[in-house]
Amino acid sequence: MSSTFRLGGQGAVLALFALVLQLAGGFDAPLAAQEVPTTAPPAKVQQLIELMDDPEVRQWLAAKQTTPPPAVATPPSGVASQWVAQIRRHLGGMREAAPRLVPEWMAARERIAAEMQNQGAMPILRGFGFVLLVGYGAEFLLRYLLRRSANRSDATSGHGLAALFRIAPLIAFAIAAIAAFVLADWPMRLEAAVAPLLIAWIAARLLIAVAAAMAKPAYEKTQEVEAAQLDALPAPDVARFWHGRFVVFVCAVAVLWAVLDMMQALAFPADVRDLTAAGLGLVILGIAIDTALRRPAADVTAGRRLLANALLVAFLILLWFVWSAGMKVLFWVGVYIVGLPPLLRFVSATTRTMRDAEAADNIRVMRNVLIDRGARFAIIALAAAWLAVVFRFNGSTMMQDDAFNRVFRGVLAGIVILLAADFIWQLVKEFINLRLKQSSIEMADPAQVARDMRLRTLLPILRNFLAVFIAVVAGMMVLSGLGVAVGPLIAGAGVFGVAIGFGSQTLVKDILSGVFYMMDDAFRVGEYIQSGSYMGTVESFSIRSVKLRHHRGPVFTVPFGSLGAVQNMSRDWVIDKFKINVSYDTNIAKVKKVVKGVGAALLEDEELGPLIIETVKMKGVEQFGDYGVTLSFAMTTKPGHQTQIRRRAQAMIKETFDANGINFASPTVQVAGDDGQATAAAAATRDAIAKKNAALAVPQGGEAAAE
């Protein structure tokens, strides 16, 4: 083989050799039959022919023709296979990044040092000093102003305001420090390295301050907290333990986030960042295991505590492995499973100490709901939002299933929707309860009393309707977020409702009748009504019936469709009438005058006077009876008090009649004739009565003797 022969590339050699082979194989027979040309081939062709005669070249060409082309590796199609392949690539990259960890840090330090040499160290130190001076100056100034205002108005008596006074200076520090950092002139790489550290420091201080403000009522057990609220709080030593561990966790997580974000800003390779995250995660894992083993727990047996600790430690190790493997979505789901329930319980117990137990206006009611439900809503909504962000940036490489992605996002959106629905329902319910409480206060104004009674009737029905409405709307929104078509469901529900309506006409009749009774304002809660054989005081309503409390105690549950015509005996005013029989020799004018004085005395009564609209009056002679004259009396009172006033009026009339010599009618026997005949007739009457009594007594005595 000639040493001067060279080819430009392997592809050209293969193509040329293939052409030569085709020419040699396809024209072998014709060339043998033809005459050999007399002219010699060119030198390059002669060299190619000699090269083709080389045994090694022939062997190599034969091997290239028989070797099949390499198969293209197809990625695994299953979700589990994708996860395994992703974990294997992630761990393999971390293993390969171990030798480059220190050199990468040295290179980043050299890049930052080079930028600092260009600008000098003093401007950078002045920038650090400027940021710290502005931030801490704003914090101390606001703290001083708040302390002075608190001393003047004693505004720190409530836990909510005390927490605000604790957190507000830190917010001022954050705003001032970030503004000073932005205004300072930093080298680009140094700014990228310092910004995560500053933000982590601000976030850690804010979280620690919030935790201290929430834990303070628990471990101080102040006298301002009610006994029922103290029972819901953890013990002081337990609160101190968890508060201290929370501070340690916040600092460790802040350092982890700041380091990783700084590495990303300084263009560290992804595998080096993952290796650093796994190493720092080991530190947090050690803190978590120590917390799990030392945590205060209820009095249980040693075996159960050992088993619980073993399971918890195993779960924490699994979380660290999931974090190190790059499965951030599963990691945060596991963190929520472990940490979210106890955090919500502690927040609920703490917020009860900040609530106003006797909220008497709308502002305080809204404040209570914002403190109680708002804190829970904020925690869960932020957790769901963070999980969605993590899933967006880290879950798409492992979870390629569109259905799974849609369900996952729908579940997160559904959690937020249900929390918002719960918050709205609690707000509406508290407003309605406050209005019901205000309407239960006794008022002197009759119009206001009537309005309050109507509110006590309609507001419970409105509350139940709003509960059903909010639940249905929230359910529809959750189903829509999960990808379920709610239009056919609504149409199907309509058809189903029509079918149910035909099958339950009585129920529909009761519901519609109740609606019309409410529209007509036929009766209200607290009024005494009568409908047919049912009578009593209206106690409550449902969607189809009304509960009546009889004056003897029984409760009637009457469907609206069975009420019919309703007699309302408690609306506006009541006219009460009664009759009195006097003897025939009574002076009617004197009776009228005496009764007028009784009416005036009733109006002056401190208890009954305000309940009387028109006092008792004599209307006149009603009829002539066998033994006397029947007189009619009437008075107008407020509903429900007529019986009490009538009894008092009749007692006063009796006393006044006795004082003025007015006799009530009674049966009398008048016999005509002289006195002797009258005496004889009376004696005969007495003898006849005595004989009758003796005759009646003899059989009874005989029977008693026989027994």
Secondary structure, 3 states (H helix, E strand, C coil): CCCCCCCCCHHHHHHHHHHHHHHHHHCHHHHHHCCCCCCCCCHHHHHHHHHHCCHHHHHHHHHHHHCCCCCCCCCCCCHHHHHHHHHHHHHHHHHHHHHHHHHHHHHHHHHHHHHHHHHCHHHHHHHHHHHHHHHHHHHHHHHHHHHHHHHHHCHHHCHHHHHHHHHHHHHHHHHHHHHHHHHCCCCHHHHHHHHHHHHHHHHHHHHHHHHHHHHHHHHHCCCCCCHHHHHHCCCHHHHHHHHHHHHHHHHHHHHHHHHHHHHHHCCCCHHHHHHHHHHHHHHHHHHHHHHHHHCCCCCCCHHHHHHHHHHHHHHHHHHHHHHHCCCHHHHHHHHHHHHHHHHHHHHHHHHHHHCCCCCCCHHHHHHHHHHHHHHHHHHHHHHHHHHHHHHHHHHCCCCCCHHHHHHHHHHHHHHHHHHHHHHHHHHHHHHHHHHHHHHCCCCCCHHHHHHHHHHHHHHHHHHHHHHHHHHHHHHHHHHHHCCCCHHHHHHHHHHHHHHHHHHCHHHHHHHHHHHHHHHHCCCCCCCEEEECCEEEEEEEECCCEEEEECCCCCEEEEEHHHCCCCEECCCCCEEEEEEEEECCCCCHHHHHHHHHHHHHHHHHCCCCHHHEEEEEEEEEEEEECCCCEEEEEEEEECCCCHHHHHHHHHHHHHHHHHHHCCCECCCCCCCCCCHHHHHHHHHHHHHHHHHHHHHHHHHHHHHHHHC
